C-alpha cells in the first residue's frame, strides 16, 4: 500500500508505527454552519482511506475533532489568528448561545456523514471539552522556550523551531520575504502565531488560564486532542489542502515542540472542489450542501460516487452533468447488484478475478479511486453481458467481489418494498415489451417511476432498483 505523503512530497510505502494498528486523525468541522460539498469531499476521502486500511486487516483508531471555539474568520490570512470566532459570531447573529449553535450544526454534520455512509470515528472530541489539555500543552511550550506570554496572550515563537515550514514550504526565510503577515503589538515576530488569546469584555467564549481570561487558538486544539487520544506520533493526518498552511504547519511545531517526537508519519490532503470551473462561493450562488444535492433529485450515493470518480489529489470540477454521470454509474452498479442478488447460483468460469485484482491494486496505489471505478464498471459490463447471454459463470465470486467493492467505496444499496399495484404495472409493462408495444411500455415505465421505482430493461423482471431507501445492505 502506497500513499502520497505531503510531508515528503512523494509516494511512500505505508507501514504503521505499531504493527497492525493505525492511529489516524482527521480535521473535523467547525460547527457554525452546514458542511458544504467541498468539506464533505474531505470526509469521504478520509473514510475511504480508513475502509481500505480495515479491509487489509489494520485496526484503525480514527479521531475526528469538533471545532466549537477558536476558529477565527480570517483563517485564510497570515497565521489564521485574527478576526472573530466563527461560532460566537453566528451565535450573536442568531441570538443563541454558542453551545446551541455548535450542537445544532454538529448534529447536522453527523446526519450528513450518516447519509453519505461515512463510518463514525471512534471519538469526536470537542475543543471546548479539552481546554485544560490545551492549557497544559501551552505551559509546556513556554517552559521549553517555544512560546511566550504578553498581556494575556500567548504566542508560539516560530524562530525557536528550526523545522518550521517543512510541510508547506513556508520556511522562515520565505515568510520574511513573501507572506502577508499580521503586525500584532504583542508578537515578537509577525510570523509567530497565537496559542491563547485574551478575551475582551463581552466575548461569549472565555476560560480562566494562567495568563488571564481568554480562549484558545485554533491550531493548539488539534495538537492537544490528537496527543490525548492517539499519543505522541500519528500514523496518518488528513485534511483539505487549505489546512497545509497555516493549520497543519502550526500543529507540527506545537506537537513536536512539546514531545520532541515526530508528529505524524503521513500527511494526506485532498484538493479543493471547483463548481462549474469557479471557486465555490455563496455570493456566486454556487455554494451547495448535501441537502441542496438531494433537492436537485440526486442521492447522497450519487455525490459519494462523484467524489470517487476523481483522484483526491486532483482538483475536481463539480457540475450537474458530472453528478448526472455519477448517478448513471451508480444505477449501473446497483442494477448489477440487484441482478446478481436475484440470479440463481451458478458455477463456471471465474470472470471476477482480473477485475478484483485491478480494483484493489488501484486503491492500494495512493487511493486511485477513478481507476478502481473504471475497473468496477468494466466488471459490471462483463457480468451483465454474461447474464444477458445466459452464460455460465461463477456467480458466487461475482457477488462476493461486488459486496467487497461496495464496502470499500462506501456505497449503500437502497431498497424498498414493491407493492402489489407496482408489481402489476411491471407485469403489464413486460407484456407490452413482449408485444413490441414500446409506446405503452414507455408510458408504463413513467408511471412506475412516478411511484418511486426505476425499472431497468434486462432479461429478468427482478432487475429493479428502487429509489426510496428503507433498508441497507452495508
N, C-alpha and C positions, 0 to 999 in steps of 0.2 A: 504494500500500500504506500503510495507516494502522494504527498501534498506539497503545494507551493507555500513556502514559508516567507511571509513578508519580511521577517527579521533578517533572513539570509539572501532574500531575493532570488531564490532558486527552488526547484523541486527537490524534496528530500524524502528518503525512506522513513516512514513513521514507525517509531518504537517508543512506547510509553516509558516513563521513569520507573514505574513498578510493573513487573510482568503481569499481563492480563488485566490491568486496571488503568483507566483513563480518567484523569481529572480535567474537566472541561468547563470553561467559564464563557458565558455569552452575555454581552452587554444588553440588558433588558430595556424596557420602555421607560421614558419619562412620562408619568401619568398625569398629564394636564389636558390631553386631547385624545381623540381616536387615532389609532395607528393607521397610517396610510400605506399604500401598496408598496412603496419603497421600504418602509420599516418591515413590513411583513415578509418581503423577499429575504431579508437578513435572517429572520427566524426560521423560514423554510430551509434556508441554506444550512444553518447550524443543526436543524433537525435531521437533514439528510446525512450530514457527517455522522451524527450520533447513530442513526439507523444502520449505516454501513459498518461502523465500529462494532455495534452489538451483533449484527449479522455475522461478523467474522470472529465472534467469541469474546470480545472485550466487555468487561463490566464498566459501564460509563457512569460517572457521577457528574451530573450536569447542574451547574448553578446559573440561574438567570435572575439578576437583581431587578428590583423595582425602585426606580429613582423617583422619590417623592419629596426631595428637598435638594437644594444646592445647584441644580442645573440652571444656569443663567441664560437670559435671552440672547446675549451676544456671544454664543458659543462658537460662532464661525469667525470671530476676530481674535487675533493675538493668542493669548493663553486660555481663552474661554472663561475668564473670571471677572467679567464685567457685565453690567445690565441688571435686570430684575430677575428674581426667582420665578421660573415659569409656572410652577404650581400656585405660588402665592398670588401672582398676577391674575391667574384665572379665577382664584377664589374671590378676589376683590370684584372682578368683572361680573361674576355670577352671584355675588352676595352669599357665599357659602364659606364654610371653614376649609382650610387646606386639606384636612383629613377627608371631608366629604368629597372634594374634588378628586383626590388621589384614589380613594376606594372605588368611586364610580368608574373612573377610566381604567383602573386596574381590572375591575370585573369585565369591562368591555373588551379589554385586551385578551383576557383569559378566554372569553367567549369566541373571539376571532381565532385564537390558536386552536380551540376545540373544533371549530368549523373547518379549519384547514388541516385537521388531523395531525397537528403538531404534538408530539409526545410531551407530557408535562415534565418540567425539570424536577429534580429531586427536591430542590429548595428554591423558593422565590424570596430571598431576603429583602426586606425593605430598608432603605437607607435610614429612615427615621428611627428604626429599631436598633441601629448599630452606632449611634453617636458615641457611646463610651469606647467602642473599639477604635473609632477614628481618633478620639482624643488621645488614647494610649499610643497609637501609632505616631501621631504628631509629636508627642512628648519624646518618643524615641528618636525621631528625626532631628529634633532640637538638640538632644543630648549628643548625637553623633555629628553635629556640625553641618547638617544638611538643611536646616530650617532656622528661621529667626522670627521673633515676635516684636511687633511695633504697634503701639496704640490699639491693642486688642485684636489686631490682625496677625496672622502667621503666614509667612511665605516660604516657599522652597527656593533655596539658593542654587540655581542651575549650575553655577561655576563650581560647586562642590562635587559634582557628579561628572567625571570625565567622559563617560559613555553616553551622555545626553545627545540625542539625535541619531542613535544607531538604528532605530526603527524607521523613522520618517526621512532621514537625511537632513533634517533641520538642526544641524550642529550649531554650536555656539557661534562659530565664525559666520555661518550662513545667516543666523538670526541677526547678528550685528550689522550685516550689510544689506539684507533684503527684506526682512519681515516687518509688517506693520505691528508695532507693539504699543501697548498702553503705558503711558507715563503715569505711574501711581506715586504719590508723595511718600508712601511708606516702603516702597520697594528699593532695595539696594541697586538692582539692575532691572531694566524694563522687561527683560525676558523671564524673570522669576514669576512663579505662579502661586495662586492662593491655596492654602490648606485650610485656613479658618478665617472667616470674615466677621468683623464686628457688626452687630445688628443695630441699625438705627432705631430710634423710638418709633413704635407703631409697627415694626416689622412683625409679620404674622408668625414667622417660624424662628424660634430663638431658644438657645440652651445655655446653661451655665457651663463655663470652662475655666481652666487655669488662667486664661487670657481675657476673661470677661464674658459678657453675654454676647452670643453670636451664633453662627451656623456654619456647617462645613462647606468646603469647596467641592465641586463636582468630582474632581479626579480622585481625591482621597477615599471616596466612598467605595469604589470598586476594589481598590487595593486592600482596604480593611476587610471587606466582606469575602474576597477571594482567599485571603490569608486565614480567615476564620473557618471557612468551610472546605478549603482544598489544600491548605498548607503552604509552605514557602514557595514551591515551584509547581506551576500548572503544566499540563501536557499540551493543551490547546486553548487558545484565547481567540474568540471570534467577534466580529462586529462589522459594521459598514465601513467603507473606505474613508468616510468623514471622521471616523474615530482614530485613524492612524496618528494624526496630529490635530490638536494637542493631547487628546484624552489618553490614548494608549502610550504615547511617549512619556507623559507625566506618570502614568501608572508604573512604568518600568523604573523611573527614577525614584519614586516613593518606595516601591516594594523592595528593590534591590538595595536602596539606601537603608532600609530597615533591617533586612535579613542578611544582607551580604551574599545572597544566593541568586542564581538566575530566576527571573520572574516567570517567564513562560517559554517553553521549548519551541512551540509553534505559535505563530500569529497567522490567522487566516481572515481575509477581508473580502466581502462581496462588493461589486461595483454598484454605482447609482443606477436608477431607472430614469430613462427619458420618456416623456409622454408625447407621442406624435412628433418626435425629434427635438423637443424642447424640454427645459428643466421644469419639473412639476412645481406648480405654484397655485395657491388659492386665488391670487389676483388674476391669473390667466384662465381660470375656470377649468384647469386640467388636473385638479387635485382629487384623487379617488381613494375612498376607503373600501373595505370589503363589502359593506352594505351597499355602496354605490355599484359595485360589480354585480351583486345579486339583483339589484333593481334593474340592471340592464338585461336581465334574463339569463345570466351565466351562473354557474355553480362555483362554490369555493374550490372544487376539484379542477375546474377549468383553469382557475387562476394558478393553482399549485402546478399544474402541468405546464402552463405557460412559463412559470419560473424555471422549471426543469428543462425547458427547451433551449435555454441559453446557458452557457458556462458562467459560473458565479464570478469568474474573473473578467468577464466581458460586460460592457455597458449594454443593458437590454433596452430596446425601444418598445414601449407599450403602445399598442394601437388596438382598436376594436377588431380590426382584421386579424391581427396576431392572436387575440383572445378567441376569435371565432375559429381559427385553425386549431388552437388548443382544444376547443370543445369538440371539433371533429375527431381529433386524435383520441380524446377521452372516450367519445362514443364508440369509436372503433375498438378500443381496448375493452370497454365494459360490455360491448356486444359479444366479443370473443369470450369474455368471462361467462356470460350467460349461455353461450352455445356449448362451451366445454362442461359447464355445470349440468346442463340438460342432456348431454350426449351419453350414450352407452359407453361403458369402459371397454376399450379395445386394446389388443396387443398388436405389435407390428413394428415397423421401422421407427427409430428414435429420430424425430425431426426437431428435437429440442436442444440437444447438447451444444451445437455450434452457436446458436443464439444465446443460450445461457452463458457460455464462456465469454462471448463478446460483450454481453451486458455487464457481467461482473468485472471483466478486465477494464472496461471503460470507467466504471465507478472507482476502481482502485487506482486508476491513473489520474489523480488530482480531481476526483469527483466530476468526471466528464459526463455530465447528465445528458447533453444533447446527443452524444454518440451512443450512450446507453439507450436513450429513447428511440433512436433510429433503428437499433438492433431489435428493440421490442416491437416496433411497428412492422419491421420485416418479418419477425416471427409471427405476428398476427396475420399478415397476408398469407404466409406459407400454410398456417393451420387452417385458415378459412378456406383456402383452395382445396386442401385435403378433405375438409368436411363436405364442401360442395360436391366433390367428386366421389364421395363415399370411399375414400382411400383409407386403407387400414394403417393405423399408426399408433404409437404408444400414447394414448390419451392421458394416462395417469401422470407420466412425466411432464406432459404439457401443462396439466392443471397445477402440479406442484411448482413448476417454474413460474407460472403466472401469479400464483399466490406469493411466491418469493419476491418477484419483481414488484408487485403492488405494495408489499410490505416495505421494501427498500425505498420506493418512490413515495410512500405515504398515501397511496390512492385508496380511497374509501368507496367501495361499491355501494350504490344506492338501490334499494328495492322498495316495492310497495305491493300490497295485496291486489291482485287483479279481480275486480268484481265480475259477477255473472253477466251483467249488461255489457261490460267491456269485452269479456270473452266472446259474447255473442257477436259483437261488431267485428272482432278479429276474425271469427269464423266466416262471417259474411264477406269480409274483405278477401280472405283466402279463396273463397269460392269465385268472387269476381275476377281475381287474378287468373284462376284456372280457366275461366271462360273468356279470358283476354279482354274483359270489360275494364280497361285501365282508367277510364274517366270515373266510373263508380268506385274503383279501388282507391283512387286518389282522394275522392270525396270522403270515403270512409276513414282513410288514414288521417285526414284533417280532423274529423270528428273525434277519433280516438286520441289524437294529440291534444285536443282541447280538453279532454278529460284527464290529462296529465301523464299519458303513456306514449312513449315513442316506439313504433313498430319498425323493425329492420327487415328488409326483404331477403330472406335466406331460405334454405330448403326446409327448415324446421319451424313450426309455428311457435316453438318455445323461445325463439330468438327475440326477446322483448327486453328493452332496457327502460324501465320506468324512470320518470323524472323525480317523483316525490320520495323522500327518504323516510323510511320508518325503521330500518334495521341495517346494521353494519356488519360486514364480514371481516373487517380488520379494525 
